[in-house]
Amino acid sequence: MGRPIVVGPGEGTAIPFGPVIKAPSELSGGAFTVVEGLLPPGASGPPMHLHRSHDESFYVIEGTLIATTPDGEEEVDAGAYVFFPRGTAHTFTNRSDMPVRYVGIASGGLDRFVAELYAAKDNAERRAVVERYDTELVS
C-alpha cells in the first residue's frame, strides 16, 4: 500500500498564463489530471476545440463560468460541474466582473498537452502540439 499524496494550497506546477497542475497524469498512471484554474474577469479560455482522446470537466468553486458548445451556452455557477465528453467541441469564458476559480479534471495526459501548448513558441509549434494530442480547433 502506498501513502497518500497531498498537494497543499499554493503547491503544484504552475503553467505560465495557465492553470496550476495539482495532480499530473503520472500520479494516476495516466488515468487523469487535476488542475486548479483561475479565469480573470472578462477573460476567455482557449478557442473552441475538441479532444478526440480526452474527456474534460470543470467544477466551479467561485464565480460563474460560461460553458460554450456549438449547441449553445450554459452558465456554470459556483458549486456546479460541467463535463465535456471526448469529441465535444467546447470553450469557456468569464463574462462577469469577478474571477472564476475552478478545478479541472481531465482523462489521459491533458496536463502534458496544456504544458506543451503554453510552451510553444509560434503557431507552427502550437499546431504540432494540437495534432500530437489528437485535438482539433473548431471554427
N, CA and C atoms as an extended XYZ file, in Angstrom:
417
Properties=species:S:1:pos:R:3:atomname:S:1:resname:S:1:resid:I:1 pbc="F F F"
N         0.844       -1.191        0.000 N   MET     1
C         0.000        0.000        0.000 CA  MET     1
C         0.878        1.239        0.000 C   MET     1
N         0.440        2.207       -0.784 N   GLY     2
C         1.174        3.462       -0.856 CA  GLY     2
C         0.619        4.480        0.117 C   GLY     2
N         1.366        5.520        0.275 N   ARG     3
C         0.937        6.636        1.120 CA  ARG     3
C         0.177        7.640        0.271 C   ARG     3
N        -0.761        8.356        0.859 N   PRO     4
C        -1.469        9.375        0.087 CA  PRO     4
C        -0.512       10.505       -0.308 C   PRO     4
N        -0.817       11.142       -1.398 N   ILE     5
C        -0.035       12.285       -1.862 CA  ILE     5
C        -0.901       13.523       -1.659 C   ILE     5
N        -0.389       14.458       -0.909 N   VAL     6
C        -1.128       15.685       -0.619 CA  VAL     6
C        -0.409       16.845       -1.299 C   VAL     6
N        -1.160       17.609       -2.070 N   VAL     7
C        -0.636       18.813       -2.708 CA  VAL     7
C        -1.350       19.979       -2.042 C   VAL     7
N        -0.612       20.740       -1.268 N   GLY     8
C        -1.208       21.783       -0.448 CA  GLY     8
C        -1.552       23.052       -1.200 C   GLY     8
N        -2.199       23.982       -0.504 N   PRO     9
C        -2.526       25.275       -1.092 CA  PRO     9
C        -1.251       25.956       -1.592 C   PRO     9
N        -1.320       26.510       -2.785 N   GLY    10
C        -0.163       27.185       -3.358 CA  GLY    10
C         0.871       26.242       -3.950 C   GLY    10
N         0.650       24.941       -3.843 N   GLU    11
C         1.581       23.967       -4.403 CA  GLU    11
C         1.049       23.440       -5.726 C   GLU    11
N         1.925       22.834       -6.493 N   GLY    12
C         1.588       22.304       -7.800 CA  GLY    12
C         2.534       22.897       -8.826 C   GLY    12
N         2.338       22.534      -10.057 N   THR    13
C         3.170       23.046      -11.140 CA  THR    13
C         2.403       24.113      -11.890 C   THR    13
N         2.870       25.342      -11.781 N   ALA    14
C         2.187       26.453      -12.445 CA  ALA    14
C         2.594       26.507      -13.906 C   ALA    14
N         1.599       26.627      -14.765 N   ILE    15
C         1.825       26.822      -16.192 CA  ILE    15
C         1.711       28.332      -16.427 C   ILE    15
N         2.715       28.982      -17.029 N   PRO    16
C         2.592       30.431      -17.245 CA  PRO    16
C         1.293       30.768      -17.988 C   PRO    16
N         0.531       31.689      -17.446 N   PHE    17
C        -0.746       32.136      -18.015 CA  PHE    17
C        -1.764       31.009      -18.106 C   PHE    17
N        -1.583       29.948      -17.345 N   GLY    18
C        -2.493       28.820      -17.397 CA  GLY    18
C        -2.807       28.311      -16.001 C   GLY    18
N        -3.359       27.112      -15.925 N   PRO    19
C        -3.738       26.552      -14.621 CA  PRO    19
C        -2.528       26.040      -13.853 C   PRO    19
N        -2.771       25.705      -12.601 N   VAL    20
C        -1.765       25.047      -11.761 CA  VAL    20
C        -2.086       23.560      -11.765 C   VAL    20
N        -1.129       22.753      -12.155 N   ILE    21
C        -1.344       21.304      -12.186 CA  ILE    21
C        -1.178       20.776      -10.770 C   ILE    21
N        -2.278       20.314      -10.195 N   LYS    22
C        -2.258       19.775       -8.835 CA  LYS    22
C        -1.919       18.290       -8.841 C   LYS    22
N        -2.408       17.571       -9.848 N   ALA    23
C        -2.136       16.132       -9.958 CA  ALA    23
C        -1.798       15.819      -11.413 C   ALA    23
N        -0.506       15.730      -11.730 N   PRO    24
C        -0.147       15.372      -13.104 CA  PRO    24
C        -0.591       13.951      -13.414 C   PRO    24
N        -0.781       13.670      -14.673 N   SER    25
C        -1.296       12.351      -15.075 CA  SER    25
C        -0.391       11.207      -14.611 C   SER    25
N         0.889       11.472      -14.399 N   GLU    26
C         1.798       10.407      -13.941 CA  GLU    26
C         1.391        9.850      -12.574 C   GLU    26
N         0.765       10.679      -11.736 N   LEU    27
C         0.361       10.204      -10.401 CA  LEU    27
C        -0.696        9.108      -10.488 C   LEU    27
N        -1.507        9.147      -11.542 N   SER    28
C        -2.604        8.177      -11.673 CA  SER    28
C        -2.317        7.142      -12.757 C   SER    28
N        -1.061        6.990      -13.105 N   GLY    29
C        -0.726        6.045      -14.162 CA  GLY    29
C        -1.301        6.467      -15.504 C   GLY    29
N        -1.479        7.773      -15.708 N   GLY    30
C        -2.007        8.291      -16.964 CA  GLY    30
C        -3.514        8.372      -17.031 C   GLY    30
N        -4.210        8.004      -15.953 N   ALA    31
C        -5.676        7.964      -15.988 CA  ALA    31
C        -6.323        9.347      -15.984 C   ALA    31
N        -5.803       10.284      -15.176 N   PHE    32
C        -6.432       11.601      -15.094 CA  PHE    32
C        -5.435       12.656      -14.649 C   PHE    32
N        -5.845       13.905      -14.865 N   THR    33
C        -5.106       15.097      -14.464 CA  THR    33
C        -6.064       15.978      -13.681 C   THR    33
N        -5.562       16.653      -12.647 N   VAL    34
C        -6.363       17.628      -11.910 CA  VAL    34
C        -5.611       18.954      -11.922 C   VAL    34
N        -6.332       20.033      -12.305 N   VAL    35
C        -5.740       21.361      -12.308 CA  VAL    35
C        -6.599       22.309      -11.486 C   VAL    35
N        -5.964       23.346      -10.993 N   GLU    36
C        -6.663       24.444      -10.326 CA  GLU    36
C        -6.550       25.644      -11.249 C   GLU    36
N        -7.672       26.211      -11.625 N   GLY    37
C        -7.651       27.309      -12.572 CA  GLY    37
C        -8.289       28.570      -12.043 C   GLY    37
N        -7.854       29.676      -12.581 N   LEU    38
C        -8.414       30.981      -12.261 CA  LEU    38
C        -8.605       31.715      -13.579 C   LEU    38
N        -9.836       32.103      -13.849 N   LEU    39
C       -10.156       32.844      -15.063 CA  LEU    39
C       -10.538       34.258      -14.636 C   LEU    39
N        -9.693       35.253      -14.963 N   PRO    40
C        -9.965       36.623      -14.518 CA  PRO    40
C       -11.267       37.177      -15.107 C   PRO    40
N       -11.784       38.242      -14.524 N   PRO    41
C       -12.999       38.865      -15.052 CA  PRO    41
C       -12.834       39.214      -16.530 C   PRO    41
N       -13.845       38.877      -17.316 N   GLY    42
C       -13.849       39.194      -18.734 CA  GLY    42
C       -12.945       38.334      -19.600 C   GLY    42
N       -12.279       37.348      -19.023 N   ALA    43
C       -11.321       36.533      -19.780 CA  ALA    43
C       -12.000       35.361      -20.478 C   ALA    43
N       -11.380       34.939      -21.554 N   SER    44
C       -11.841       33.764      -22.290 CA  SER    44
C       -10.830       32.644      -22.131 C   SER    44
N       -11.334       31.432      -22.212 N   GLY    45
C       -10.463       30.272      -22.231 CA  GLY    45
C        -9.906       30.086      -23.628 C   GLY    45
N        -9.543       28.873      -23.971 N   PRO    46
C        -8.973       28.607      -25.286 CA  PRO    46
C       -10.027       28.764      -26.380 C   PRO    46
N        -9.596       28.821      -27.644 N   PRO    47
C       -10.583       28.839      -28.721 CA  PRO    47
C       -11.403       27.548      -28.706 C   PRO    47
N       -12.552       27.575      -29.364 N   MET    48
C       -13.404       26.372      -29.450 CA  MET    48
C       -12.544       25.225      -29.980 C   MET    48
N       -12.601       24.098      -29.275 N   HIS    49
C       -11.780       22.945      -29.637 CA  HIS    49
C       -12.454       21.666      -29.176 C   HIS    49
N       -11.945       20.546      -29.650 N   LEU    50
C       -12.408       19.249      -29.150 CA  LEU    50
C       -11.211       18.328      -29.014 C   LEU    50
N       -11.319       17.440      -28.050 N   HIS    51
C       -10.290       16.421      -27.806 CA  HIS    51
C       -10.872       15.081      -28.233 C   HIS    51
N       -10.189       14.383      -29.092 N   ARG    52
C       -10.659       13.057      -29.503 CA  ARG    52
C       -10.246       11.972      -28.510 C   ARG    52
N        -9.234       12.259      -27.685 N   SER    53
C        -8.694       11.242      -26.784 CA  SER    53
C        -8.840       11.590      -25.307 C   SER    53
N        -9.501       12.701      -24.985 N   HIS    54
C        -9.593       13.126      -23.587 CA  HIS    54
C       -10.997       13.615      -23.262 C   HIS    54
N       -11.471       13.256      -22.091 N   ASP    55
C       -12.662       13.869      -21.514 CA  ASP    55
C       -12.166       15.042      -20.672 C   ASP    55
N       -12.994       16.075      -20.527 N   GLU    56
C       -12.590       17.246      -19.758 CA  GLU    56
C       -13.788       17.744      -18.959 C   GLU    56
N       -13.538       18.155      -17.712 N   SER    57
C       -14.629       18.655      -16.890 CA  SER    57
C       -14.134       19.736      -15.942 C   SER    57
N       -15.092       20.522      -15.444 N   PHE    58
C       -14.779       21.618      -14.537 CA  PHE    58
C       -15.782       21.637      -13.388 C   PHE    58
N       -15.266       21.792      -12.184 N   TYR    59
C       -16.081       22.030      -11.001 CA  TYR    59
C       -15.792       23.465      -10.588 C   TYR    59
N       -16.819       24.316      -10.614 N   VAL    60
C       -16.637       25.735      -10.329 CA  VAL    60
C       -16.689       25.960       -8.823 C   VAL    60
N       -15.643       26.589       -8.302 N   ILE    61
C       -15.548       26.882       -6.868 CA  ILE    61
C       -16.107       28.264       -6.569 C   ILE    61
N       -15.833       29.208       -7.460 N   GLU    62
C       -16.220       30.598       -7.232 CA  GLU    62
C       -16.515       31.265       -8.574 C   GLU    62
N       -17.585       32.039       -8.639 N   GLY    63
C       -17.922       32.764       -9.852 CA  GLY    63
C       -18.857       31.971      -10.751 C   GLY    63
N       -19.010       32.455      -11.975 N   THR    64
C       -19.864       31.801      -12.961 CA  THR    64
C       -19.087       31.631      -14.254 C   THR    64
N       -18.891       30.407      -14.638 N   LEU    65
C       -18.213       30.054      -15.878 CA  LEU    65
C       -19.271       29.891      -16.962 C   LEU    65
N       -19.028       30.431      -18.135 N   ILE    66
C       -19.925       30.222      -19.270 CA  ILE    66
C       -19.306       29.112      -20.116 C   ILE    66
N       -19.952       27.951      -20.148 N   ALA    67
C       -19.507       26.808      -20.941 CA  ALA    67
C       -20.207       26.880      -22.291 C   ALA    67
N       -19.427       26.864      -23.365 N   THR    68
C       -19.983       27.026      -24.710 CA  THR    68
C       -19.662       25.817      -25.570 C   THR    68
N       -20.687       25.320      -26.253 N   THR    69
C       -20.536       24.273      -27.258 CA  THR    69
C       -21.238       24.782      -28.517 C   THR    69
N       -21.118       24.108      -29.656 N   PRO    70
C       -21.856       24.549      -30.837 CA  PRO    70
C       -23.372       24.579      -30.620 C   PRO    70
N       -23.866       23.853      -29.616 N   ASP    71
C       -25.299       23.828      -29.334 CA  ASP    71
C       -25.771       24.973      -28.451 C   ASP    71
N       -24.840       25.779      -27.907 N   GLY    72
C       -25.254       26.892      -27.065 CA  GLY    72
C       -24.363       27.087      -25.864 C   GLY    72
N       -24.897       27.845      -24.909 N   GLU    73
C       -24.150       28.197      -23.708 CA  GLU    73
C       -24.886       27.732      -22.463 C   GLU    73
N       -24.101       27.430      -21.443 N   GLU    74
C       -24.639       27.080      -20.126 CA  GLU    74
C       -23.895       27.890      -19.083 C   GLU    74
N       -24.624       28.480      -18.147 N   GLU    75
C       -23.986       29.124      -17.002 CA  GLU    75
C       -23.679       28.049      -15.975 C   GLU    75
N       -22.436       28.004      -15.544 N   VAL    76
C       -21.999       27.022      -14.562 CA  VAL    76
C       -21.585       27.813      -13.321 C   VAL    76
N       -22.494       27.868      -12.351 N   ASP    77
C       -22.281       28.658      -11.144 CA  ASP    77
C       -21.424       27.909      -10.131 C   ASP    77
N       -20.962       28.639       -9.117 N   ALA    78
C       -20.188       28.034       -8.031 CA  ALA    78
C       -20.950       26.849       -7.457 C   ALA    78
N       -20.259       25.746       -7.296 N   GLY    79
C       -20.873       24.525       -6.783 CA  GLY    79
C       -21.383       23.607       -7.877 C   GLY    79
N       -21.334       24.064       -9.128 N   ALA    80
C       -21.817       23.246      -10.248 CA  ALA    80
C       -20.643       22.620      -11.000 C   ALA    80
N       -20.954       21.626      -11.802 N   TYR    81
C       -19.968       20.827      -12.523 CA  TYR    81
C       -20.411       20.716      -13.975 C   TYR    81
N       -19.452       20.810      -14.911 N   VAL    82
C       -19.747       20.617      -16.322 CA  VAL    82
C       -18.766       19.590      -16.883 C   VAL    82
N       -19.280       18.688      -17.708 N   PHE    83
C       -18.494       17.600      -18.296 CA  PHE    83
C       -18.555       17.698      -19.811 C   PHE    83
N       -17.396       17.675      -20.453 N   PHE    84
C       -17.293       17.665      -21.907 CA  PHE    84
C       -16.714       16.313      -22.326 C   PHE    84
N       -17.559       15.380      -22.783 N   PRO    85
C       -17.032       14.091      -23.235 CA  PRO    85
C       -16.115       14.285      -24.449 C   PRO    85
N       -15.171       13.373      -24.615 N   ARG    86
C       -14.289       13.463      -25.783 CA  ARG    86
C       -15.124       13.585      -27.050 C   ARG    86
N       -14.637       14.394      -27.982 N   GLY    87
C       -15.358       14.630      -29.225 CA  GLY    87
C       -16.350       15.777      -29.163 C   GLY    87
N       -16.525       16.395      -27.986 N   THR    88
C       -17.455       17.517      -27.826 CA  THR    88
C       -16.696       18.831      -27.978 C   THR    88
N       -17.024       19.608      -28.989 N   ALA    89
C       -16.401       20.922      -29.162 CA  ALA    89
C       -16.829       21.823      -28.011 C   ALA    89
N       -15.874       22.558      -27.446 N   HIS    90
C       -16.192       23.391      -26.285 CA  HIS    90
C       -15.168       24.508      -26.089 C   HIS    90
N       -15.568       25.481      -25.320 N   THR    91
C       -14.706       26.521      -24.792 CA  THR    91
C       -15.401       27.078      -23.555 C   THR    91
N       -14.791       28.062      -22.915 N   PHE    92
C       -15.405       28.654      -21.729 CA  PHE    92
C       -14.931       30.096      -21.582 C   PHE    92
N       -15.738       30.892      -20.909 N   THR    93
C       -15.429       32.300      -20.691 CA  THR    93
C       -15.923       32.733      -19.323 C   THR    93
N       -15.442       33.897      -18.910 N   ASN    94
C       -15.911       34.544      -17.700 CA  ASN    94
C       -16.385       35.936      -18.111 C   ASN    94
N       -17.676       36.136      -18.170 N   ARG    95
C       -18.226       37.428      -18.586 CA  ARG    95
C       -18.516       38.356      -17.408 C   ARG    95
N       -18.214       37.908      -16.212 N   SER    96
C       -18.545       38.702      -15.024 CA  SER    96
C       -17.376       39.613      -14.636 C   SER    96
N       -17.606       40.400      -13.590 N   ASP    97
C       -16.539       41.260      -13.082 CA  ASP    97
C       -15.856       40.633      -11.864 C   ASP    97
N       -16.117       39.350      -11.646 N   MET    98
C       -15.481       38.590      -10.557 CA  MET    98
C       -14.677       37.443      -11.174 C   MET    98
N       -13.580       37.042      -10.540 N   PRO    99
C       -12.827       35.904      -11.081 CA  PRO    99
C       -13.621       34.599      -10.954 C   PRO    99
N       -13.304       33.656      -11.825 N   VAL   100
C       -13.852       32.305      -11.731 CA  VAL   100
C       -12.719       31.392      -11.285 C   VAL   100
N       -12.933       30.705      -10.183 N   ARG   101
C       -11.983       29.689       -9.716 CA  ARG   101
C       -12.621       28.330       -9.956 C   ARG   101
N       -11.824       27.390      -10.479 N   TYR   102
C       -12.370       26.083      -10.802 CA  TYR   102
C       -11.322       24.993      -10.612 C   TYR   102
N       -11.814       23.788      -10.502 N   VAL   103
C       -10.970       22.597      -10.531 CA  VAL   103
C       -11.290       21.894      -11.840 C   VAL   103
N       -10.264       21.663      -12.639 N   GLY   104
C       -10.432       20.941      -13.892 CA  GLY   104
C        -9.948       19.518      -13.743 C   GLY   104
N       -10.706       18.587      -14.270 N   ILE   105
C       -10.354       17.169      -14.217 CA  ILE   105
C       -10.449       16.638      -15.642 C   ILE   105
N        -9.375       16.023      -16.101 N   ALA   106
C        -9.357       15.521      -17.473 CA  ALA   106
C        -8.743       14.129      -17.496 C   ALA   106
N        -9.211       13.330      -18.430 N   SER   107
C        -8.642       11.996      -18.584 CA  SER   107
C        -7.344       12.091      -19.382 C   SER   107
N        -6.527       11.072      -19.235 N   GLY   108
C        -5.298       10.988      -20.013 CA  GLY   108
C        -4.289       12.061      -19.672 C   GLY   108
N        -3.422       12.351      -20.605 N   GLY   109
C        -2.310       13.267      -20.380 CA  GLY   109
C        -2.599       14.697      -20.776 C   GLY   109
N        -3.769       15.194      -20.441 N   LEU   110
C        -4.114       16.554      -20.829 CA  LEU   110
C        -3.182       17.583      -20.185 C   LEU   110
N        -2.584       17.259      -19.050 N   ASP   111
C        -1.625       18.179      -18.423 CA  ASP   111
C        -0.402       18.380      -19.306 C   ASP   111
N         0.070       17.317      -19.931 N   ARG   112
C         1.217       17.437      -20.834 CA  ARG   112
C         0.841       18.280      -22.060 C   ARG   112
N        -0.370       18.075      -22.562 N   PHE   113
C        -0.864       18.863      -23.699 CA  PHE   113
C        -0.846       20.348      -23.357 C   PHE   113
N        -1.425       20.714      -22.215 N   VAL   114
C        -1.506       22.119      -21.817 CA  VAL   114
C        -0.109       22.704      -21.635 C   VAL   114
N         0.775       21.975      -20.964 N   ALA   115
C         2.132       22.473      -20.735 CA  ALA   115
C         2.868       22.693      -22.057 C   ALA   115
N         2.764       21.749      -22.971 N   GLU   116
C         3.443       21.892      -24.265 CA  GLU   116
C         2.828       23.011      -25.097 C   GLU   116
N         1.519       23.159      -25.022 N   LEU   117
C         0.850       24.209      -25.779 CA  LEU   117
C         1.301       25.586      -25.303 C   LEU   117
N         1.345       25.792      -23.975 N   TYR   118
C         1.776       27.083      -23.438 CA  TYR   118
C         3.256       27.339      -23.701 C   TYR   118
N         4.064       26.286      -23.836 N   ALA   119
C         5.494       26.442      -24.092 CA  ALA   119
C         5.811       26.657      -25.573 C   ALA   119
N         4.857       26.380      -26.464 N   ALA   120
C         5.090       26.530      -27.905 CA  ALA   120
C         5.443       27.984      -28.232 C   ALA   120
N         6.424       28.144      -29.084 N   LYS   121
C         6.933       29.478      -29.379 CA  LYS   121
C         6.235       30.166      -30.546 C   LYS   121
N         5.543       29.403      -31.386 N   ASP   122
C         4.877       30.014      -32.538 CA  ASP   122
C         3.709       29.132      -32.977 C   ASP   122
N         2.967       29.594      -33.975 N   ASN   123
C         1.779       28.866      -34.423 CA  ASN   123
C         2.120       27.490      -34.989 C   ASN   123
N         3.265       27.349      -35.645 N   ALA   124
C         3.654       26.043      -36.187 CA  ALA   124
C         3.849       25.037      -35.057 C   ALA   124
N         4.507       25.455      -33.979 N   GLU   125
C         4.688       24.569      -32.819 CA  GLU   125
C         3.356       24.258      -32.169 C   GLU   125
N         2.472       25.248      -32.050 N   ARG   126
C         1.154       25.018      -31.449 CA  ARG   126
C         0.352       24.014      -32.278 C   ARG   126
N         0.387       24.153      -33.604 N   ARG   127
C        -0.321       23.197      -34.463 CA  ARG   127
C         0.213       21.782      -34.278 C   ARG   127
N         1.526       21.651      -34.152 N   ALA   128
C         2.130       20.322      -33.949 CA  ALA   128
C         1.676       19.715      -32.622 C   ALA   128
N         1.597       20.524      -31.567 N   VAL   129
C         1.138       20.030      -30.260 CA  VAL   129
C        -0.315       19.588      -30.351 C   VAL   129
N        -1.155       20.416      -30.977 N   VAL   130
C        -2.575       20.102      -31.120 CA  VAL   130
C        -2.750       18.775      -31.857 C   VAL   130
N        -2.013       18.582      -32.931 N   GLU   131
C        -2.105       17.325      -33.688 CA  GLU   131
C        -1.610       16.139      -32.872 C   GLU   131
N        -0.489       16.315      -32.165 N   ARG   132
C         0.095       15.212      -31.378 CA  ARG   132
C        -0.872       14.718      -30.304 C   ARG   132
N        -1.678       15.637      -29.743 N   TYR   133
C        -2.612       15.259      -28.681 CA  TYR   133
C        -4.032       15.062      -29.193 C   TYR   133
N        -4.167       14.809      -30.493 N   ASP   134
C        -5.452       14.441      -31.082 CA  ASP   134
C        -6.561       15.427      -30.722 C   ASP   134
N        -6.226       16.710      -30.866 N   THR   135
C        -7.141       17.800      -30.570 CA  THR   135
C        -7.380       18.586      -31.846 C   THR   135
N        -8.554       19.161      -31.969 N   GLU   136
C        -8.890       19.924      -33.176 CA  GLU   136
C        -9.454       21.279      -32.777 C   GLU   136
N        -8.942       22.344      -33.393 N   LEU   137
C        -9.541       23.649      -33.213 CA  LEU   137
C       -10.754       23.736      -34.122 C   LEU   137
N       -11.870       24.198      -33.565 N   VAL   138
C       -13.136       24.250      -34.282 CA  VAL   138
C       -13.479       25.712      -34.526 C   VAL   138
N       -13.771       26.051      -35.772 N   SER   139
C       -14.094       27.465      -36.057 CA  SER   139
C       -15.578       27.722      -35.948 C   SER   139
